[in-house]
Amino acid sequence: MTIYAVTYRYSEDVATRDRVRPEHREYLRGLADQGRLLLSGPFGPDEPAGALLILQAADKSEVAAMIEKDPFTTTGVITSSEIAEWEPVLGPLRSGIS
């Protein structure tokens, strides 16, 4: 499978983001349990609101389908996302990638 880096940008609607976060994280937990999500997390407090996800999939269309089903997407929390194929080469996490 191919590795993809996905960047999320969030809307300024913090109330909706906070309300939907448990459902969003449960969805991502399911992807992790399936071996699709390798890492994810929000950017720091001094960065633009958003997150980085590292996903494993057959192709970009499969990643796009995962993003479309994310509760943050369906409720409008995610205003934009970018999918880029990523080729990890070095680092301690490299050994855990199939």
Phi and psi in radians as a Rosetta constraint file:
Dihedral C 1 N 2 CA 2 C 2 CIRCULARHARMONIC -1.696 0.35
Dihedral N 2 CA 2 C 2 N 3 CIRCULARHARMONIC 2.591 0.35
Dihedral C 2 N 3 CA 3 C 3 CIRCULARHARMONIC -1.699 0.35
Dihedral N 3 CA 3 C 3 N 4 CIRCULARHARMONIC 2.418 0.35
Dihedral C 3 N 4 CA 4 C 4 CIRCULARHARMONIC -2.269 0.35
Dihedral N 4 CA 4 C 4 N 5 CIRCULARHARMONIC 2.439 0.35
Dihedral C 4 N 5 CA 5 C 5 CIRCULARHARMONIC -1.755 0.35
Dihedral N 5 CA 5 C 5 N 6 CIRCULARHARMONIC 2.235 0.35
Dihedral C 5 N 6 CA 6 C 6 CIRCULARHARMONIC -2.088 0.35
Dihedral N 6 CA 6 C 6 N 7 CIRCULARHARMONIC 2.235 0.35
Dihedral C 6 N 7 CA 7 C 7 CIRCULARHARMONIC -1.872 0.35
Dihedral N 7 CA 7 C 7 N 8 CIRCULARHARMONIC 2.182 0.35
Dihedral C 7 N 8 CA 8 C 8 CIRCULARHARMONIC -1.763 0.35
Dihedral N 8 CA 8 C 8 N 9 CIRCULARHARMONIC 2.485 0.35
Dihedral C 8 N 9 CA 9 C 9 CIRCULARHARMONIC -2.082 0.35
Dihedral N 9 CA 9 C 9 N 10 CIRCULARHARMONIC 2.302 0.35
Dihedral C 9 N 10 CA 10 C 10 CIRCULARHARMONIC -1.696 0.35
Dihedral N 10 CA 10 C 10 N 11 CIRCULARHARMONIC 2.682 0.35
Dihedral C 10 N 11 CA 11 C 11 CIRCULARHARMONIC -1.244 0.35
Dihedral N 11 CA 11 C 11 N 12 CIRCULARHARMONIC 3.001 0.35
Dihedral C 11 N 12 CA 12 C 12 CIRCULARHARMONIC -1.479 0.35
Dihedral N 12 CA 12 C 12 N 13 CIRCULARHARMONIC 0.042 0.35
Dihedral C 12 N 13 CA 13 C 13 CIRCULARHARMONIC -1.402 0.35
Dihedral N 13 CA 13 C 13 N 14 CIRCULARHARMONIC 1.406 0.35
Dihedral C 13 N 14 CA 14 C 14 CIRCULARHARMONIC -1.143 0.35
Dihedral N 14 CA 14 C 14 N 15 CIRCULARHARMONIC -0.598 0.35
Dihedral C 14 N 15 CA 15 C 15 CIRCULARHARMONIC -1.072 0.35
Dihedral N 15 CA 15 C 15 N 16 CIRCULARHARMONIC -0.786 0.35
Dihedral C 15 N 16 CA 16 C 16 CIRCULARHARMONIC -1.160 0.35
Dihedral N 16 CA 16 C 16 N 17 CIRCULARHARMONIC -0.733 0.35
Dihedral C 16 N 17 CA 17 C 17 CIRCULARHARMONIC -1.008 0.35
Dihedral N 17 CA 17 C 17 N 18 CIRCULARHARMONIC -0.820 0.35
Dihedral C 17 N 18 CA 18 C 18 CIRCULARHARMONIC -1.130 0.35
Dihedral N 18 CA 18 C 18 N 19 CIRCULARHARMONIC -0.674 0.35
Dihedral C 18 N 19 CA 19 C 19 CIRCULARHARMONIC -1.187 0.35
Dihedral N 19 CA 19 C 19 N 20 CIRCULARHARMONIC -0.664 0.35
Dihedral C 19 N 20 CA 20 C 20 CIRCULARHARMONIC -1.598 0.35
Dihedral N 20 CA 20 C 20 N 21 CIRCULARHARMONIC -0.238 0.35
Dihedral C 20 N 21 CA 21 C 21 CIRCULARHARMONIC -0.892 0.35
Dihedral N 21 CA 21 C 21 N 22 CIRCULARHARMONIC -0.798 0.35
Dihedral C 21 N 22 CA 22 C 22 CIRCULARHARMONIC -1.031 0.35
Dihedral N 22 CA 22 C 22 N 23 CIRCULARHARMONIC -0.718 0.35
Dihedral C 22 N 23 CA 23 C 23 CIRCULARHARMONIC -1.168 0.35
Dihedral N 23 CA 23 C 23 N 24 CIRCULARHARMONIC -0.718 0.35
Dihedral C 23 N 24 CA 24 C 24 CIRCULARHARMONIC -1.049 0.35
Dihedral N 24 CA 24 C 24 N 25 CIRCULARHARMONIC -0.824 0.35
Dihedral C 24 N 25 CA 25 C 25 CIRCULARHARMONIC -1.193 0.35
Dihedral N 25 CA 25 C 25 N 26 CIRCULARHARMONIC -0.597 0.35
Dihedral C 25 N 26 CA 26 C 26 CIRCULARHARMONIC -1.125 0.35
Dihedral N 26 CA 26 C 26 N 27 CIRCULARHARMONIC -0.718 0.35
Dihedral C 26 N 27 CA 27 C 27 CIRCULARHARMONIC -1.066 0.35
Dihedral N 27 CA 27 C 27 N 28 CIRCULARHARMONIC -0.830 0.35
Dihedral C 27 N 28 CA 28 C 28 CIRCULARHARMONIC -1.128 0.35
Dihedral N 28 CA 28 C 28 N 29 CIRCULARHARMONIC -0.646 0.35
Dihedral C 28 N 29 CA 29 C 29 CIRCULARHARMONIC -1.041 0.35
Dihedral N 29 CA 29 C 29 N 30 CIRCULARHARMONIC -0.684 0.35
Dihedral C 29 N 30 CA 30 C 30 CIRCULARHARMONIC -1.102 0.35
Dihedral N 30 CA 30 C 30 N 31 CIRCULARHARMONIC -0.722 0.35
Dihedral C 30 N 31 CA 31 C 31 CIRCULARHARMONIC -1.125 0.35
Dihedral N 31 CA 31 C 31 N 32 CIRCULARHARMONIC -0.665 0.35
Dihedral C 31 N 32 CA 32 C 32 CIRCULARHARMONIC -1.136 0.35
Dihedral N 32 CA 32 C 32 N 33 CIRCULARHARMONIC -0.740 0.35
Dihedral C 32 N 33 CA 33 C 33 CIRCULARHARMONIC -1.079 0.35
Dihedral N 33 CA 33 C 33 N 34 CIRCULARHARMONIC -0.520 0.35
Dihedral C 33 N 34 CA 34 C 34 CIRCULARHARMONIC -1.445 0.35
Dihedral N 34 CA 34 C 34 N 35 CIRCULARHARMONIC -0.093 0.35
Dihedral C 34 N 35 CA 35 C 35 CIRCULARHARMONIC 1.427 0.35
Dihedral N 35 CA 35 C 35 N 36 CIRCULARHARMONIC 0.183 0.35
Dihedral C 35 N 36 CA 36 C 36 CIRCULARHARMONIC -1.501 0.35
Dihedral N 36 CA 36 C 36 N 37 CIRCULARHARMONIC -0.747 0.35
Dihedral C 36 N 37 CA 37 C 37 CIRCULARHARMONIC -1.643 0.35
Dihedral N 37 CA 37 C 37 N 38 CIRCULARHARMONIC 2.116 0.35
Dihedral C 37 N 38 CA 38 C 38 CIRCULARHARMONIC -1.646 0.35
Dihedral N 38 CA 38 C 38 N 39 CIRCULARHARMONIC -0.694 0.35
Dihedral C 38 N 39 CA 39 C 39 CIRCULARHARMONIC -2.685 0.35
Dihedral N 39 CA 39 C 39 N 40 CIRCULARHARMONIC 2.645 0.35
Dihedral C 39 N 40 CA 40 C 40 CIRCULARHARMONIC -2.815 0.35
Dihedral N 40 CA 40 C 40 N 41 CIRCULARHARMONIC 2.751 0.35
Dihedral C 40 N 41 CA 41 C 41 CIRCULARHARMONIC 2.998 0.35
Dihedral N 41 CA 41 C 41 N 42 CIRCULARHARMONIC 2.748 0.35
Dihedral C 41 N 42 CA 42 C 42 CIRCULARHARMONIC -1.333 0.35
Dihedral N 42 CA 42 C 42 N 43 CIRCULARHARMONIC 2.760 0.35
Dihedral C 42 N 43 CA 43 C 43 CIRCULARHARMONIC -1.270 0.35
Dihedral N 43 CA 43 C 43 N 44 CIRCULARHARMONIC 2.807 0.35
Dihedral C 43 N 44 CA 44 C 44 CIRCULARHARMONIC -1.135 0.35
Dihedral N 44 CA 44 C 44 N 45 CIRCULARHARMONIC 2.912 0.35
Dihedral C 44 N 45 CA 45 C 45 CIRCULARHARMONIC -1.116 0.35
Dihedral N 45 CA 45 C 45 N 46 CIRCULARHARMONIC -0.379 0.35
Dihedral C 45 N 46 CA 46 C 46 CIRCULARHARMONIC -1.654 0.35
Dihedral N 46 CA 46 C 46 N 47 CIRCULARHARMONIC 0.104 0.35
Dihedral C 46 N 47 CA 47 C 47 CIRCULARHARMONIC -1.818 0.35
Dihedral N 47 CA 47 C 47 N 48 CIRCULARHARMONIC 2.837 0.35
Dihedral C 47 N 48 CA 48 C 48 CIRCULARHARMONIC -1.008 0.35
Dihedral N 48 CA 48 C 48 N 49 CIRCULARHARMONIC 2.530 0.35
Dihedral C 48 N 49 CA 49 C 49 CIRCULARHARMONIC -1.079 0.35
Dihedral N 49 CA 49 C 49 N 50 CIRCULARHARMONIC 2.177 0.35
Dihedral C 49 N 50 CA 50 C 50 CIRCULARHARMONIC 2.972 0.35
Dihedral N 50 CA 50 C 50 N 51 CIRCULARHARMONIC -2.916 0.35
Dihedral C 50 N 51 CA 51 C 51 CIRCULARHARMONIC -2.707 0.35
Dihedral N 51 CA 51 C 51 N 52 CIRCULARHARMONIC 2.865 0.35
Dihedral C 51 N 52 CA 52 C 52 CIRCULARHARMONIC -2.097 0.35
Dihedral N 52 CA 52 C 52 N 53 CIRCULARHARMONIC 2.312 0.35
Dihedral C 52 N 53 CA 53 C 53 CIRCULARHARMONIC -2.163 0.35
Dihedral N 53 CA 53 C 53 N 54 CIRCULARHARMONIC 2.431 0.35
Dihedral C 53 N 54 CA 54 C 54 CIRCULARHARMONIC -1.964 0.35
Dihedral N 54 CA 54 C 54 N 55 CIRCULARHARMONIC 2.025 0.35
Dihedral C 54 N 55 CA 55 C 55 CIRCULARHARMONIC -2.098 0.35
Dihedral N 55 CA 55 C 55 N 56 CIRCULARHARMONIC 2.703 0.35
Dihedral C 55 N 56 CA 56 C 56 CIRCULARHARMONIC -2.000 0.35
Dihedral N 56 CA 56 C 56 N 57 CIRCULARHARMONIC 2.220 0.35
Dihedral C 56 N 57 CA 57 C 57 CIRCULARHARMONIC -2.734 0.35
Dihedral N 57 CA 57 C 57 N 58 CIRCULARHARMONIC 2.932 0.35
Dihedral C 57 N 58 CA 58 C 58 CIRCULARHARMONIC -1.234 0.35
Dihedral N 58 CA 58 C 58 N 59 CIRCULARHARMONIC -0.634 0.35
Dihedral C 58 N 59 CA 59 C 59 CIRCULARHARMONIC -2.834 0.35
Dihedral N 59 CA 59 C 59 N 60 CIRCULARHARMONIC 3.055 0.35
Dihedral C 59 N 60 CA 60 C 60 CIRCULARHARMONIC -1.092 0.35
Dihedral N 60 CA 60 C 60 N 61 CIRCULARHARMONIC -0.586 0.35
Dihedral C 60 N 61 CA 61 C 61 CIRCULARHARMONIC -1.140 0.35
Dihedral N 61 CA 61 C 61 N 62 CIRCULARHARMONIC -0.596 0.35
Dihedral C 61 N 62 CA 62 C 62 CIRCULARHARMONIC -1.167 0.35
Dihedral N 62 CA 62 C 62 N 63 CIRCULARHARMONIC -0.702 0.35
Dihedral C 62 N 63 CA 63 C 63 CIRCULARHARMONIC -1.120 0.35
Dihedral N 63 CA 63 C 63 N 64 CIRCULARHARMONIC -0.784 0.35
Dihedral C 63 N 64 CA 64 C 64 CIRCULARHARMONIC -1.023 0.35
Dihedral N 64 CA 64 C 64 N 65 CIRCULARHARMONIC -0.682 0.35
Dihedral C 64 N 65 CA 65 C 65 CIRCULARHARMONIC -1.145 0.35
Dihedral N 65 CA 65 C 65 N 66 CIRCULARHARMONIC -0.668 0.35
Dihedral C 65 N 66 CA 66 C 66 CIRCULARHARMONIC -1.113 0.35
Dihedral N 66 CA 66 C 66 N 67 CIRCULARHARMONIC -0.764 0.35
Dihedral C 66 N 67 CA 67 C 67 CIRCULARHARMONIC -1.097 0.35
Dihedral N 67 CA 67 C 67 N 68 CIRCULARHARMONIC -0.730 0.35
Dihedral C 67 N 68 CA 68 C 68 CIRCULARHARMONIC -1.079 0.35
Dihedral N 68 CA 68 C 68 N 69 CIRCULARHARMONIC -0.503 0.35
Dihedral C 68 N 69 CA 69 C 69 CIRCULARHARMONIC -1.540 0.35
Dihedral N 69 CA 69 C 69 N 70 CIRCULARHARMONIC -0.170 0.35
Dihedral C 69 N 70 CA 70 C 70 CIRCULARHARMONIC -1.113 0.35
Dihedral N 70 CA 70 C 70 N 71 CIRCULARHARMONIC 2.261 0.35
Dihedral C 70 N 71 CA 71 C 71 CIRCULARHARMONIC -0.957 0.35
Dihedral N 71 CA 71 C 71 N 72 CIRCULARHARMONIC -0.530 0.35
Dihedral C 71 N 72 CA 72 C 72 CIRCULARHARMONIC -1.119 0.35
Dihedral N 72 CA 72 C 72 N 73 CIRCULARHARMONIC -0.582 0.35
Dihedral C 72 N 73 CA 73 C 73 CIRCULARHARMONIC -1.280 0.35
Dihedral N 73 CA 73 C 73 N 74 CIRCULARHARMONIC -0.840 0.35
Dihedral C 73 N 74 CA 74 C 74 CIRCULARHARMONIC -1.170 0.35
Dihedral N 74 CA 74 C 74 N 75 CIRCULARHARMONIC -0.364 0.35
Dihedral C 74 N 75 CA 75 C 75 CIRCULARHARMONIC -1.774 0.35
Dihedral N 75 CA 75 C 75 N 76 CIRCULARHARMONIC 0.045 0.35
Dihedral C 75 N 76 CA 76 C 76 CIRCULARHARMONIC 1.494 0.35
Dihedral N 76 CA 76 C 76 N 77 CIRCULARHARMONIC 0.140 0.35
Dihedral C 76 N 77 CA 77 C 77 CIRCULARHARMONIC -1.164 0.35
Dihedral N 77 CA 77 C 77 N 78 CIRCULARHARMONIC -0.703 0.35
Dihedral C 77 N 78 CA 78 C 78 CIRCULARHARMONIC -1.499 0.35
Dihedral N 78 CA 78 C 78 N 79 CIRCULARHARMONIC 2.070 0.35
Dihedral C 78 N 79 CA 79 C 79 CIRCULARHARMONIC -1.597 0.35
Dihedral N 79 CA 79 C 79 N 80 CIRCULARHARMONIC -0.448 0.35
Dihedral C 79 N 80 CA 80 C 80 CIRCULARHARMONIC -2.765 0.35
Dihedral N 80 CA 80 C 80 N 81 CIRCULARHARMONIC 2.717 0.35
Dihedral C 80 N 81 CA 81 C 81 CIRCULARHARMONIC -2.504 0.35
Dihedral N 81 CA 81 C 81 N 82 CIRCULARHARMONIC 2.623 0.35
Dihedral C 81 N 82 CA 82 C 82 CIRCULARHARMONIC -2.241 0.35
Dihedral N 82 CA 82 C 82 N 83 CIRCULARHARMONIC 2.304 0.35
Dihedral C 82 N 83 CA 83 C 83 CIRCULARHARMONIC -1.952 0.35
Dihedral N 83 CA 83 C 83 N 84 CIRCULARHARMONIC 2.216 0.35
Dihedral C 83 N 84 CA 84 C 84 CIRCULARHARMONIC -2.337 0.35
Dihedral N 84 CA 84 C 84 N 85 CIRCULARHARMONIC 2.292 0.35
Dihedral C 84 N 85 CA 85 C 85 CIRCULARHARMONIC -1.103 0.35
Dihedral N 85 CA 85 C 85 N 86 CIRCULARHARMONIC 2.421 0.35
Dihedral C 85 N 86 CA 86 C 86 CIRCULARHARMONIC -2.299 0.35
Dihedral N 86 CA 86 C 86 N 87 CIRCULARHARMONIC 2.392 0.35
Dihedral C 86 N 87 CA 87 C 87 CIRCULARHARMONIC -2.069 0.35
Dihedral N 87 CA 87 C 87 N 88 CIRCULARHARMONIC 1.541 0.35
Dihedral C 87 N 88 CA 88 C 88 CIRCULARHARMONIC -1.124 0.35
Dihedral N 88 CA 88 C 88 N 89 CIRCULARHARMONIC 2.357 0.35
Dihedral C 88 N 89 CA 89 C 89 CIRCULARHARMONIC -2.061 0.35
Dihedral N 89 CA 89 C 89 N 90 CIRCULARHARMONIC -0.790 0.35
Dihedral C 89 N 90 CA 90 C 90 CIRCULARHARMONIC -2.235 0.35
Dihedral N 90 CA 90 C 90 N 91 CIRCULARHARMONIC 2.728 0.35
Dihedral C 90 N 91 CA 91 C 91 CIRCULARHARMONIC 2.165 0.35
Dihedral N 91 CA 91 C 91 N 92 CIRCULARHARMONIC 2.763 0.35
Dihedral C 91 N 92 CA 92 C 92 CIRCULARHARMONIC -1.152 0.35
Dihedral N 92 CA 92 C 92 N 93 CIRCULARHARMONIC -0.427 0.35
Dihedral C 92 N 93 CA 93 C 93 CIRCULARHARMONIC -1.410 0.35
Dihedral N 93 CA 93 C 93 N 94 CIRCULARHARMONIC -0.236 0.35
Dihedral C 93 N 94 CA 94 C 94 CIRCULARHARMONIC -0.988 0.35
Dihedral N 94 CA 94 C 94 N 95 CIRCULARHARMONIC -0.655 0.35
Dihedral C 94 N 95 CA 95 C 95 CIRCULARHARMONIC -1.171 0.35
Dihedral N 95 CA 95 C 95 N 96 CIRCULARHARMONIC -0.362 0.35
Dihedral C 95 N 96 CA 96 C 96 CIRCULARHARMONIC -1.534 0.35
Dihedral N 96 CA 96 C 96 N 97 CIRCULARHARMONIC 0.028 0.35
Dihedral C 96 N 97 CA 97 C 97 CIRCULARHARMONIC -1.734 0.35
Dihedral N 97 CA 97 C 97 N 98 CIRCULARHARMONIC 2.214 0.35
